[in-house]
Amino acid sequence: MAVKPAPPNKLSPQQRHNGKDTVLLAQRQAILEQAKLRNSSRWGIRPVINCEPIGPVTLNPEKEMKMRNCPVKSSFQVANKI
């Protein structure tokens, strides 16, 4: 059974946490660009898949917004200056 390559914008949480996402995505972008140049008939006119880092991710944005808008500040909000 062959190993499938990772989708272009998919990284492990550990890779993102360690700051390796930018380097890995740049490498993928370069590989995809080379593949397109080598076999342009396979790609046709479609562009290379987006390999930009996605930036910060919030797990519960609704909960975070409720905490920020809450009139009563919790000790967590005070300590973290939210």
N, C-alpha and C positions, 0 to 999 in steps of 0.2 A: 504494500500500500504506500503510495507516494505521499510525501509531506506537502501540505498546501502552504503556500506563502501567506503571510499575514496580510489582511486588507490594508490599503495604503495609510489610513489614518488611525489604525488600531495599534495600541501599545499596551504593555502591561502597566498596572498601577505603579509597580516598582520602577520601571523605566521612566515614567513621568515624574515620580517623586525624586529620583536621583538626578533629574535634569538632563537625561539622555535623549529626551523626545525630539529636541530640535536637531541634533546631529543625526539620529536615526531617520527622521523624516526627510532631511536633506539628502541623505544617501539613497533613500527610496526614490525620491524625485529624480536624482541623477540616473539611477538605473532604469527607471521608466522612460526618461527622455532618450537614453541610448537605445532602448528596445524599440522605441518609435522610429528612431532614425534608421536602425538596421532593417526593420520590416514595416515600412510605412504603409504598404498595401493592407496589412492586417488592421492597422489603426484607422485608416481612412481619414476623415476630417475631424474626428473627435479629439478633444484635448486630453492631455495626461490628467489622471485623477488628482484631485486636490490633496497635497501632502503638507498642508500648513498645520502647525501646532494649534490645538484648540484653546489653549490658555486655561485659566482657573475654572474649576468645576465645583458647583455647590450641590450637595446631596439633597437638601431640603430647602429650596429657595423660598417656598411659601412660609415655612416656619421661621426662617431667618428674617423675612420682611415683617412678620407679626411681632417678633421680638424687638425689632428696631422701632416700630411704630407704637409700642406699648407705652402708655403714660407712666406706669410704675416701673422703675428701673430695678432689675435684679442685680445681685452681687456680681454675677457673671458679666452683665452689661457694663457695670461700673468699672470692674477690673480691666475689661478689654476696651473701654472707651467707645462703646457702640452707641 
